[in-house]
Amino acid sequence: MDVLELGLAGKVAIVTGVARARPRLRRAVRQERLEGGRVRRRKDVLERAVDAIQKTTGGDILAMATDVTHGPEVEAFVAATVARFGGVDILVNNAGTSSAAGFEQVDDATWQYDFDSKVMGAIRFCRLVIPHMKRRGGGRIINVTTVGVRRRRRARCRPA
C-alpha cells in the first residue's frame, strides 16, 4: 500500500475516540504512523484498535481508556503521553457519541452528555496540550464531530 508522506514522522499525536472511529480516520492514523494516545473507555474495543494499528505500522502507542468527560482522567492521560513521548505535536479530538433520534425525543441528560464529551472533552484536551505544543514550537489541533442523523419522514405541523 502506498503511503502519502505528510511529514509526520517523529510527531506525537493524541487521538481521542479512534477505537471506534470511522474507517477512513482509522486508516489515516495507521498510514501516517502517528504516535501518542488513543482514548476509549471500552477496554476491549481499545485493545483491538491498538492491536490493528500496531500490526499495520509497528508504531509505539500509549493506550489508556479515558473518560473525556472526567477532567482528572484527561489530565492523567496527557501527563502519561508527555512523560512517555516528551511532548505533544498533534491533537485530534474525535471522542463523542451520537443520538440517532428525533430532536424532540432526546432528553436533557443525553444532550448534556453529548455536550460534555464533544465540547468540554475537546476543551479539556486543548487546554492541557497547548502549553506542550508551545514548548515544541507549535502544533496542530483537529476537531472532528458528528451530528447523528437518521432520516425520518417530515413531521407535519397543522394549525389547531
CNS distance restraints for C-alpha pairs under 8 A (distance, minus, plus):
assign (resid   3 and name CA) (resid  31 and name CA) 6.02 0.50 0.50
assign (resid   3 and name CA) (resid  32 and name CA) 7.34 0.50 0.50
assign (resid   4 and name CA) (resid  31 and name CA) 7.64 0.50 0.50
assign (resid   4 and name CA) (resid  32 and name CA) 7.53 0.50 0.50
assign (resid   5 and name CA) (resid  32 and name CA) 7.39 0.50 0.50
assign (resid   6 and name CA) (resid  32 and name CA) 7.44 0.50 0.50
assign (resid   8 and name CA) (resid  32 and name CA) 6.69 0.50 0.50
assign (resid   8 and name CA) (resid  33 and name CA) 7.74 0.50 0.50
assign (resid   8 and name CA) (resid  34 and name CA) 7.11 0.50 0.50
assign (resid   9 and name CA) (resid  32 and name CA) 7.71 0.50 0.50
assign (resid   9 and name CA) (resid  33 and name CA) 7.23 0.50 0.50
assign (resid   9 and name CA) (resid  34 and name CA) 7.54 0.50 0.50
assign (resid  10 and name CA) (resid  35 and name CA) 7.79 0.50 0.50
assign (resid  11 and name CA) (resid  34 and name CA) 6.72 0.50 0.50
assign (resid  11 and name CA) (resid  35 and name CA) 6.71 0.50 0.50
assign (resid  11 and name CA) (resid  88 and name CA) 7.62 0.50 0.50
assign (resid  11 and name CA) (resid  89 and name CA) 5.87 0.50 0.50
assign (resid  11 and name CA) (resid  90 and name CA) 7.40 0.50 0.50
assign (resid  12 and name CA) (resid  34 and name CA) 6.49 0.50 0.50
assign (resid  12 and name CA) (resid  35 and name CA) 4.92 0.50 0.50
assign (resid  12 and name CA) (resid  36 and name CA) 5.23 0.50 0.50
assign (resid  12 and name CA) (resid  85 and name CA) 6.90 0.50 0.50
assign (resid  12 and name CA) (resid  87 and name CA) 6.95 0.50 0.50
assign (resid  12 and name CA) (resid  88 and name CA) 5.12 0.50 0.50
assign (resid  12 and name CA) (resid  89 and name CA) 5.22 0.50 0.50
assign (resid  12 and name CA) (resid  90 and name CA) 6.29 0.50 0.50
assign (resid  13 and name CA) (resid  34 and name CA) 5.87 0.50 0.50
assign (resid  13 and name CA) (resid  35 and name CA) 5.37 0.50 0.50
assign (resid  13 and name CA) (resid  36 and name CA) 4.69 0.50 0.50
assign (resid  13 and name CA) (resid  37 and name CA) 6.60 0.50 0.50
assign (resid  13 and name CA) (resid  88 and name CA) 6.01 0.50 0.50
assign (resid  13 and name CA) (resid  89 and name CA) 5.88 0.50 0.50
assign (resid  13 and name CA) (resid  90 and name CA) 4.42 0.50 0.50
assign (resid  13 and name CA) (resid  91 and name CA) 5.62 0.50 0.50
assign (resid  13 and name CA) (resid  92 and name CA) 7.47 0.50 0.50
assign (resid  14 and name CA) (resid  35 and name CA) 7.49 0.50 0.50
assign (resid  14 and name CA) (resid  36 and name CA) 5.01 0.50 0.50
assign (resid  14 and name CA) (resid  37 and name CA) 4.40 0.50 0.50
assign (resid  14 and name CA) (resid  38 and name CA) 6.38 0.50 0.50
assign (resid  14 and name CA) (resid  81 and name CA) 7.94 0.50 0.50
assign (resid  14 and name CA) (resid  88 and name CA) 7.27 0.50 0.50
assign (resid  14 and name CA) (resid  90 and name CA) 6.30 0.50 0.50
assign (resid  14 and name CA) (resid  91 and name CA) 4.89 0.50 0.50
assign (resid  14 and name CA) (resid  92 and name CA) 6.20 0.50 0.50
assign (resid  15 and name CA) (resid  36 and name CA) 7.40 0.50 0.50
assign (resid  15 and name CA) (resid  37 and name CA) 5.75 0.50 0.50
assign (resid  15 and name CA) (resid  38 and name CA) 5.22 0.50 0.50
assign (resid  15 and name CA) (resid  39 and name CA) 6.75 0.50 0.50
assign (resid  15 and name CA) (resid  91 and name CA) 5.98 0.50 0.50
assign (resid  15 and name CA) (resid  92 and name CA) 4.65 0.50 0.50
assign (resid  15 and name CA) (resid  93 and name CA) 6.25 0.50 0.50
assign (resid  15 and name CA) (resid  94 and name CA) 6.88 0.50 0.50
assign (resid  16 and name CA) (resid  37 and name CA) 7.25 0.50 0.50
assign (resid  16 and name CA) (resid  38 and name CA) 5.43 0.50 0.50
assign (resid  16 and name CA) (resid  39 and name CA) 4.53 0.50 0.50
assign (resid  16 and name CA) (resid  40 and name CA) 7.11 0.50 0.50
assign (resid  16 and name CA) (resid  92 and name CA) 6.26 0.50 0.50
assign (resid  16 and name CA) (resid  93 and name CA) 5.34 0.50 0.50
assign (resid  16 and name CA) (resid  94 and name CA) 5.09 0.50 0.50
assign (resid  16 and name CA) (resid  95 and name CA) 5.16 0.50 0.50
assign (resid  17 and name CA) (resid  21 and name CA) 6.20 0.50 0.50
assign (resid  17 and name CA) (resid  38 and name CA) 6.77 0.50 0.50
assign (resid  17 and name CA) (resid  39 and name CA) 5.25 0.50 0.50
assign (resid  17 and name CA) (resid  40 and name CA) 5.57 0.50 0.50
assign (resid  17 and name CA) (resid  93 and name CA) 7.51 0.50 0.50
assign (resid  17 and name CA) (resid  94 and name CA) 5.08 0.50 0.50
assign (resid  17 and name CA) (resid  95 and name CA) 4.08 0.50 0.50
assign (resid  17 and name CA) (resid  96 and name CA) 7.06 0.50 0.50
assign (resid  18 and name CA) (resid  22 and name CA) 7.99 0.50 0.50
assign (resid  18 and name CA) (resid  25 and name CA) 7.68 0.50 0.50
assign (resid  18 and name CA) (resid  26 and name CA) 6.39 0.50 0.50
assign (resid  18 and name CA) (resid  38 and name CA) 6.15 0.50 0.50
assign (resid  18 and name CA) (resid  39 and name CA) 6.76 0.50 0.50
assign (resid  18 and name CA) (resid  40 and name CA) 7.41 0.50 0.50
assign (resid  18 and name CA) (resid  49 and name CA) 7.58 0.50 0.50
assign (resid  18 and name CA) (resid  94 and name CA) 6.90 0.50 0.50
assign (resid  18 and name CA) (resid  95 and name CA) 7.57 0.50 0.50
assign (resid  19 and name CA) (resid  26 and name CA) 7.97 0.50 0.50
assign (resid  19 and name CA) (resid  38 and name CA) 7.10 0.50 0.50
assign (resid  19 and name CA) (resid  39 and name CA) 7.22 0.50 0.50
assign (resid  19 and name CA) (resid  40 and name CA) 6.19 0.50 0.50
assign (resid  19 and name CA) (resid  45 and name CA) 5.99 0.50 0.50
assign (resid  19 and name CA) (resid  46 and name CA) 5.11 0.50 0.50
assign (resid  19 and name CA) (resid  48 and name CA) 7.65 0.50 0.50
assign (resid  19 and name CA) (resid  49 and name CA) 5.03 0.50 0.50
assign (resid  19 and name CA) (resid  50 and name CA) 7.57 0.50 0.50
assign (resid  20 and name CA) (resid  45 and name CA) 7.26 0.50 0.50
assign (resid  20 and name CA) (resid  49 and name CA) 7.76 0.50 0.50
assign (resid  21 and name CA) (resid  25 and name CA) 6.38 0.50 0.50
assign (resid  21 and name CA) (resid  26 and name CA) 6.12 0.50 0.50
assign (resid  21 and name CA) (resid  94 and name CA) 7.65 0.50 0.50
assign (resid  22 and name CA) (resid  26 and name CA) 6.35 0.50 0.50
assign (resid  23 and name CA) (resid  27 and name CA) 5.93 0.50 0.50
assign (resid  24 and name CA) (resid  28 and name CA) 6.12 0.50 0.50
assign (resid  25 and name CA) (resid  29 and name CA) 6.19 0.50 0.50
assign (resid  26 and name CA) (resid  30 and name CA) 6.27 0.50 0.50
assign (resid  27 and name CA) (resid  31 and name CA) 6.00 0.50 0.50
assign (resid  28 and name CA) (resid  32 and name CA) 6.07 0.50 0.50
assign (resid  29 and name CA) (resid  33 and name CA) 6.20 0.50 0.50
assign (resid  29 and name CA) (resid  34 and name CA) 5.92 0.50 0.50
assign (resid  29 and name CA) (resid  53 and name CA) 7.95 0.50 0.50
assign (resid  30 and name CA) (resid  34 and name CA) 6.99 0.50 0.50
assign (resid  30 and name CA) (resid  53 and name CA) 5.43 0.50 0.50
assign (resid  30 and name CA) (resid  56 and name CA) 6.49 0.50 0.50
assign (resid  30 and name CA) (resid  57 and name CA) 6.12 0.50 0.50
assign (resid  31 and name CA) (resid  56 and name CA) 7.94 0.50 0.50
assign (resid  31 and name CA) (resid  57 and name CA) 7.18 0.50 0.50
assign (resid  33 and name CA) (resid  57 and name CA) 5.74 0.50 0.50
assign (resid  33 and name CA) (resid  59 and name CA) 6.11 0.50 0.50
assign (resid  34 and name CA) (resid  59 and name CA) 7.37 0.50 0.50
assign (resid  35 and name CA) (resid  59 and name CA) 6.39 0.50 0.50
assign (resid  35 and name CA) (resid  60 and name CA) 5.97 0.50 0.50
assign (resid  35 and name CA) (resid  61 and name CA) 5.68 0.50 0.50
assign (resid  35 and name CA) (resid  62 and name CA) 7.84 0.50 0.50
assign (resid  36 and name CA) (resid  60 and name CA) 7.46 0.50 0.50
assign (resid  36 and name CA) (resid  61 and name CA) 5.52 0.50 0.50
assign (resid  36 and name CA) (resid  62 and name CA) 5.62 0.50 0.50
assign (resid  36 and name CA) (resid  63 and name CA) 7.97 0.50 0.50
assign (resid  36 and name CA) (resid  81 and name CA) 6.27 0.50 0.50
assign (resid  36 and name CA) (resid  85 and name CA) 7.36 0.50 0.50
assign (resid  36 and name CA) (resid  88 and name CA) 7.90 0.50 0.50
assign (resid  37 and name CA) (resid  61 and name CA) 6.40 0.50 0.50
assign (resid  37 and name CA) (resid  62 and name CA) 5.03 0.50 0.50
assign (resid  37 and name CA) (resid  63 and name CA) 5.52 0.50 0.50
assign (resid  37 and name CA) (resid  64 and name CA) 7.12 0.50 0.50
assign (resid  37 and name CA) (resid  77 and name CA) 7.78 0.50 0.50
assign (resid  37 and name CA) (resid  81 and name CA) 6.61 0.50 0.50
assign (resid  38 and name CA) (resid  46 and name CA) 7.56 0.50 0.50
assign (resid  38 and name CA) (resid  50 and name CA) 7.76 0.50 0.50
assign (resid  38 and name CA) (resid  61 and name CA) 7.69 0.50 0.50
assign (resid  38 and name CA) (resid  62 and name CA) 6.84 0.50 0.50
assign (resid  38 and name CA) (resid  63 and name CA) 5.14 0.50 0.50
assign (resid  38 and name CA) (resid  64 and name CA) 6.61 0.50 0.50
assign (resid  38 and name CA) (resid  65 and name CA) 7.85 0.50 0.50
assign (resid  39 and name CA) (resid  46 and name CA) 7.43 0.50 0.50
assign (resid  39 and name CA) (resid  63 and name CA) 6.70 0.50 0.50
assign (resid  39 and name CA) (resid  64 and name CA) 5.95 0.50 0.50
assign (resid  39 and name CA) (resid  65 and name CA) 5.48 0.50 0.50
assign (resid  39 and name CA) (resid  66 and name CA) 5.55 0.50 0.50
assign (resid  39 and name CA) (resid  67 and name CA) 7.89 0.50 0.50
assign (resid  39 and name CA) (resid  95 and name CA) 7.67 0.50 0.50
assign (resid  40 and name CA) (resid  45 and name CA) 7.51 0.50 0.50
assign (resid  40 and name CA) (resid  46 and name CA) 5.72 0.50 0.50
assign (resid  40 and name CA) (resid  64 and name CA) 7.20 0.50 0.50
assign (resid  40 and name CA) (resid  65 and name CA) 4.73 0.50 0.50
assign (resid  40 and name CA) (resid  66 and name CA) 5.74 0.50 0.50
assign (resid  40 and name CA) (resid  67 and name CA) 7.21 0.50 0.50
assign (resid  40 and name CA) (resid  95 and name CA) 7.95 0.50 0.50
assign (resid  41 and name CA) (resid  46 and name CA) 7.52 0.50 0.50
assign (resid  41 and name CA) (resid  65 and name CA) 4.46 0.50 0.50
assign (resid  41 and name CA) (resid  66 and name CA) 5.34 0.50 0.50
assign (resid  41 and name CA) (resid  67 and name CA) 5.92 0.50 0.50
assign (resid  42 and name CA) (resid  46 and name CA) 6.19 0.50 0.50
assign (resid  42 and name CA) (resid  65 and name CA) 6.70 0.50 0.50
assign (resid  43 and name CA) (resid  47 and name CA) 6.03 0.50 0.50
assign (resid  43 and name CA) (resid  65 and name CA) 6.10 0.50 0.50
assign (resid  44 and name CA) (resid  48 and name CA) 6.31 0.50 0.50
assign (resid  45 and name CA) (resid  49 and name CA) 6.30 0.50 0.50
assign (resid  46 and name CA) (resid  50 and name CA) 6.15 0.50 0.50
assign (resid  46 and name CA) (resid  63 and name CA) 7.35 0.50 0.50
assign (resid  46 and name CA) (resid  65 and name CA) 7.14 0.50 0.50
assign (resid  47 and name CA) (resid  51 and name CA) 6.03 0.50 0.50
assign (resid  47 and name CA) (resid  63 and name CA) 7.87 0.50 0.50
assign (resid  48 and name CA) (resid  52 and name CA) 6.21 0.50 0.50
assign (resid  49 and name CA) (resid  53 and name CA) 6.22 0.50 0.50
assign (resid  50 and name CA) (resid  54 and name CA) 6.00 0.50 0.50
assign (resid  50 and name CA) (resid  61 and name CA) 7.22 0.50 0.50
assign (resid  50 and name CA) (resid  63 and name CA) 7.15 0.50 0.50
assign (resid  51 and name CA) (resid  55 and name CA) 6.08 0.50 0.50
assign (resid  52 and name CA) (resid  56 and name CA) 6.32 0.50 0.50
assign (resid  53 and name CA) (resid  57 and name CA) 6.02 0.50 0.50
assign (resid  53 and name CA) (resid  58 and name CA) 7.55 0.50 0.50
assign (resid  53 and name CA) (resid  59 and name CA) 7.61 0.50 0.50
assign (resid  54 and name CA) (resid  58 and name CA) 4.64 0.50 0.50
assign (resid  54 and name CA) (resid  59 and name CA) 5.55 0.50 0.50
assign (resid  54 and name CA) (resid  60 and name CA) 7.37 0.50 0.50
assign (resid  54 and name CA) (resid  61 and name CA) 7.44 0.50 0.50
assign (resid  62 and name CA) (resid  81 and name CA) 6.96 0.50 0.50
assign (resid  64 and name CA) (resid  77 and name CA) 6.80 0.50 0.50
assign (resid  66 and name CA) (resid  73 and name CA) 5.78 0.50 0.50
assign (resid  66 and name CA) (resid  74 and name CA) 6.55 0.50 0.50
assign (resid  66 and name CA) (resid  77 and name CA) 7.17 0.50 0.50
assign (resid  67 and name CA) (resid  73 and name CA) 6.34 0.50 0.50
assign (resid  67 and name CA) (resid  74 and name CA) 7.13 0.50 0.50
assign (resid  68 and name CA) (resid  73 and name CA) 7.14 0.50 0.50
assign (resid  68 and name CA) (resid  74 and name CA) 5.93 0.50 0.50
assign (resid  68 and name CA) (resid  95 and name CA) 7.44 0.50 0.50
assign (resid  68 and name CA) (resid 116 and name CA) 7.97 0.50 0.50
assign (resid  68 and name CA) (resid 117 and name CA) 5.84 0.50 0.50
assign (resid  68 and name CA) (resid 120 and name CA) 7.97 0.50 0.50
assign (resid  68 and name CA) (resid 121 and name CA) 4.81 0.50 0.50
assign (resid  68 and name CA) (resid 122 and name CA) 7.98 0.50 0.50
assign (resid  68 and name CA) (resid 124 and name CA) 7.89 0.50 0.50
assign (resid  69 and name CA) (resid 116 and name CA) 5.56 0.50 0.50
assign (resid  69 and name CA) (resid 117 and name CA) 5.26 0.50 0.50
assign (resid  69 and name CA) (resid 120 and name CA) 6.95 0.50 0.50
assign (resid  69 and name CA) (resid 121 and name CA) 5.61 0.50 0.50
assign (resid  70 and name CA) (resid  74 and name CA) 6.61 0.50 0.50
assign (resid  71 and name CA) (resid  75 and name CA) 6.18 0.50 0.50
assign (resid  71 and name CA) (resid 124 and name CA) 6.88 0.50 0.50
assign (resid  72 and name CA) (resid  76 and name CA) 6.14 0.50 0.50
assign (resid  73 and name CA) (resid  77 and name CA) 6.17 0.50 0.50
assign (resid  74 and name CA) (resid  78 and name CA) 6.26 0.50 0.50
assign (resid  74 and name CA) (resid 124 and name CA) 7.14 0.50 0.50
assign (resid  74 and name CA) (resid 125 and name CA) 6.81 0.50 0.50
assign (resid  75 and name CA) (resid  79 and name CA) 6.08 0.50 0.50
assign (resid  75 and name CA) (resid 128 and name CA) 7.17 0.50 0.50
assign (resid  76 and name CA) (resid  80 and name CA) 6.06 0.50 0.50
assign (resid  77 and name CA) (resid  81 and name CA) 6.21 0.50 0.50
assign (resid  78 and name CA) (resid  82 and name CA) 6.17 0.50 0.50
assign (resid  78 and name CA) (resid 125 and name CA) 7.70 0.50 0.50
assign (resid  78 and name CA) (resid 128 and name CA) 7.05 0.50 0.50
assign (resid  78 and name CA) (resid 129 and name CA) 7.16 0.50 0.50
assign (resid  79 and name CA) (resid  83 and name CA) 6.01 0.50 0.50
assign (resid  80 and name CA) (resid  84 and name CA) 6.11 0.50 0.50
assign (resid  81 and name CA) (resid  85 and name CA) 5.89 0.50 0.50
assign (resid  81 and name CA) (resid  86 and name CA) 7.49 0.50 0.50
assign (resid  81 and name CA) (resid  87 and name CA) 7.14 0.50 0.50
assign (resid  81 and name CA) (resid  88 and name CA) 7.63 0.50 0.50
assign (resid  82 and name CA) (resid  86 and name CA) 4.70 0.50 0.50
assign (resid  82 and name CA) (resid  87 and name CA) 4.49 0.50 0.50
assign (resid  82 and name CA) (resid  88 and name CA) 6.62 0.50 0.50
assign (resid  83 and name CA) (resid  87 and name CA) 7.55 0.50 0.50
assign (resid  87 and name CA) (resid 132 and name CA) 5.62 0.50 0.50
assign (resid  87 and name CA) (resid 133 and name CA) 7.10 0.50 0.50
assign (resid  87 and name CA) (resid 136 and name CA) 7.36 0.50 0.50
assign (resid  88 and name CA) (resid 129 and name CA) 6.53 0.50 0.50
assign (resid  88 and name CA) (resid 132 and name CA) 5.92 0.50 0.50
assign (resid  88 and name CA) (resid 133 and name CA) 5.77 0.50 0.50
assign (resid  88 and name CA) (resid 136 and name CA) 7.91 0.50 0.50
assign (resid  88 and name CA) (resid 139 and name CA) 7.60 0.50 0.50
assign (resid  89 and name CA) (resid 132 and name CA) 7.90 0.50 0.50
assign (resid  89 and name CA) (resid 133 and name CA) 5.66 0.50 0.50
assign (resid  89 and name CA) (resid 136 and name CA) 7.41 0.50 0.50
assign (resid  89 and name CA) (resid 138 and name CA) 7.08 0.50 0.50
assign (resid  89 and name CA) (resid 139 and name CA) 4.65 0.50 0.50
assign (resid  89 and name CA) (resid 140 and name CA) 6.48 0.50 0.50
assign (resid  90 and name CA) (resid 139 and name CA) 5.62 0.50 0.50
assign (resid  90 and name CA) (resid 140 and name CA) 4.85 0.50 0.50
assign (resid  90 and name CA) (resid 141 and name CA) 5.85 0.50 0.50
assign (resid  90 and name CA) (resid 142 and name CA) 7.89 0.50 0.50
assign (resid  91 and name CA) (resid 125 and name CA) 7.90 0.50 0.50
assign (resid  91 and name CA) (resid 126 and name CA) 7.64 0.50 0.50
assign (resid  91 and name CA) (resid 129 and name CA) 7.71 0.50 0.50
assign (resid  91 and name CA) (resid 140 and name CA) 6.37 0.50 0.50
assign (resid  91 and name CA) (resid 141 and name CA) 4.74 0.50 0.50
assign (resid  91 and name CA) (resid 142 and name CA) 6.18 0.50 0.50
assign (resid  92 and name CA) (resid 141 and name CA) 5.93 0.50 0.50
assign (resid  92 and name CA) (resid 142 and name CA) 4.71 0.50 0.50
assign (resid  92 and name CA) (resid 143 and name CA) 5.87 0.50 0.50
assign (resid  92 and name CA) (resid 144 and name CA) 7.29 0.50 0.50
assign (resid  93 and name CA) (resid 121 and name CA) 7.94 0.50 0.50
assign (resid  93 and name CA) (resid 122 and name CA) 5.64 0.50 0.50
assign (resid  93 and name CA) (resid 125 and name CA) 7.83 0.50 0.50
assign (resid  93 and name CA) (resid 141 and name CA) 7.64 0.50 0.50
assign (resid  93 and name CA) (resid 142 and name CA) 6.18 0.50 0.50
assign (resid  93 and name CA) (resid 143 and name CA) 4.79 0.50 0.50
assign (resid  93 and name CA) (resid 144 and name CA) 5.95 0.50 0.50
assign (resid  94 and name CA) (resid 118 and name CA) 7.76 0.50 0.50
assign (resid  94 and name CA) (resid 143 and name CA) 6.37 0.50 0.50
assign (resid  94 and name CA) (resid 144 and name CA) 4.92 0.50 0.50
assign (resid  94 and name CA) (resid 145 and name CA) 6.17 0.50 0.50
assign (resid  95 and name CA) (resid 117 and name CA) 6.62 0.50 0.50
assign (resid  95 and name CA) (resid 118 and name CA) 6.22 0.50 0.50
assign (resid  95 and name CA) (resid 121 and name CA) 7.59 0.50 0.50
assign (resid  95 and name CA) (resid 145 and name CA) 7.69 0.50 0.50
assign (resid  96 and name CA) (resid 114 and name CA) 6.50 0.50 0.50
assign (resid  96 and name CA) (resid 117 and name CA) 5.16 0.50 0.50
assign (resid  96 and name CA) (resid 118 and name CA) 5.02 0.50 0.50
assign (resid  96 and name CA) (resid 145 and name CA) 7.26 0.50 0.50
assign (resid  97 and name CA) (resid 114 and name CA) 6.36 0.50 0.50
assign (resid  97 and name CA) (resid 117 and name CA) 7.63 0.50 0.50
assign (resid  97 and name CA) (resid 118 and name CA) 7.84 0.50 0.50
assign (resid  97 and name CA) (resid 146 and name CA) 7.97 0.50 0.50
assign (resid  98 and name CA) (resid 114 and name CA) 7.20 0.50 0.50
assign (resid  98 and name CA) (resid 146 and name CA) 6.75 0.50 0.50
assign (resid  98 and name CA) (resid 147 and name CA) 6.34 0.50 0.50
assign (resid  98 and name CA) (resid 148 and name CA) 4.84 0.50 0.50
assign (resid  99 and name CA) (resid 106 and name CA) 7.53 0.50 0.50
assign (resid  99 and name CA) (resid 110 and name CA) 7.89 0.50 0.50
assign (resid  99 and name CA) (resid 147 and name CA) 7.94 0.50 0.50
assign (resid  99 and name CA) (resid 148 and name CA) 5.63 0.50 0.50
assign (resid  99 and name CA) (resid 149 and name CA) 7.98 0.50 0.50
assign (resid 100 and name CA) (resid 148 and name CA) 5.08 0.50 0.50
assign (resid 100 and name CA) (resid 149 and name CA) 5.64 0.50 0.50
assign (resid 100 and name CA) (resid 150 and name CA) 5.44 0.50 0.50
assign (resid 101 and name CA) (resid 105 and name CA) 6.24 0.50 0.50
assign (resid 101 and name CA) (resid 106 and name CA) 6.54 0.50 0.50
assign (resid 101 and name CA) (resid 148 and name CA) 7.99 0.50 0.50
assign (resid 101 and name CA) (resid 149 and name CA) 7.64 0.50 0.50
assign (resid 101 and name CA) (resid 150 and name CA) 6.72 0.50 0.50
assign (resid 102 and name CA) (resid 106 and name CA) 6.77 0.50 0.50
assign (resid 102 and name CA) (resid 150 and name CA) 7.84 0.50 0.50
assign (resid 106 and name CA) (resid 110 and name CA) 6.35 0.50 0.50
assign (resid 106 and name CA) (resid 111 and name CA) 6.86 0.50 0.50
assign (resid 107 and name CA) (resid 111 and name CA) 6.44 0.50 0.50
assign (resid 108 and name CA) (resid 112 and name CA) 6.04 0.50 0.50
assign (resid 109 and name CA) (resid 113 and name CA) 6.16 0.50 0.50
assign (resid 110 and name CA) (resid 114 and name CA) 6.15 0.50 0.50
assign (resid 111 and name CA) (resid 115 and name CA) 6.16 0.50 0.50
assign (resid 112 and name CA) (resid 116 and name CA) 6.02 0.50 0.50
assign (resid 113 and name CA) (resid 117 and name CA) 6.03 0.50 0.50
assign (resid 114 and name CA) (resid 118 and name CA) 5.86 0.50 0.50
assign (resid 114 and name CA) (resid 119 and name CA) 7.87 0.50 0.50
assign (resid 115 and name CA) (resid 119 and name CA) 5.29 0.50 0.50
assign (resid 115 and name CA) (resid 120 and name CA) 6.59 0.50 0.50
assign (resid 116 and name CA) (resid 120 and name CA) 4.75 0.50 0.50
assign (resid 116 and name CA) (resid 121 and name CA) 6.11 0.50 0.50
assign (resid 117 and name CA) (resid 121 and name CA) 4.87 0.50 0.50
assign (resid 117 and name CA) (resid 122 and name CA) 7.58 0.50 0.50
assign (resid 118 and name CA) (resid 122 and name CA) 6.17 0.50 0.50
assign (resid 118 and name CA) (resid 145 and name CA) 7.12 0.50 0.50
assign (resid 119 and name CA) (resid 123 and name CA) 6.24 0.50 0.50
assign (resid 120 and name CA) (resid 124 and name CA) 6.02 0.50 0.50
assign (resid 121 and name CA) (resid 125 and name CA) 6.35 0.50 0.50
assign (resid 122 and name CA) (resid 126 and name CA) 6.05 0.50 0.50
assign (resid 122 and name CA) (resid 143 and name CA) 7.50 0.50 0.50
assign (resid 123 and name CA) (resid 127 and name CA) 6.01 0.50 0.50
assign (resid 124 and name CA) (resid 128 and name CA) 6.33 0.50 0.50
assign (resid 125 and name CA) (resid 129 and name CA) 6.08 0.50 0.50
assign (resid 126 and name CA) (resid 130 and name CA) 5.84 0.50 0.50
assign (resid 126 and name CA) (resid 141 and name CA) 7.61 0.50 0.50
assign (resid 127 and name CA) (resid 131 and name CA) 7.73 0.50 0.50
assign (resid 128 and name CA) (resid 132 and name CA) 7.75 0.50 0.50
assign (resid 129 and name CA) (resid 133 and name CA) 6.20 0.50 0.50
assign (resid 130 and name CA) (resid 134 and name CA) 6.12 0.50 0.50
assign (resid 130 and name CA) (resid 139 and name CA) 7.93 0.50 0.50
assign (resid 131 and name CA) (resid 135 and name CA) 6.35 0.50 0.50
assign (resid 132 and name CA) (resid 136 and name CA) 6.50 0.50 0.50
assign (resid 133 and name CA) (resid 137 and name CA) 6.35 0.50 0.50
assign (resid 133 and name CA) (resid 138 and name CA) 4.89 0.50 0.50
assign (resid 133 and name CA) (resid 139 and name CA) 5.17 0.50 0.50
assign (resid 134 and name CA) (resid 138 and name CA) 4.95 0.50 0.50
assign (resid 134 and name CA) (resid 139 and name CA) 7.35 0.50 0.50
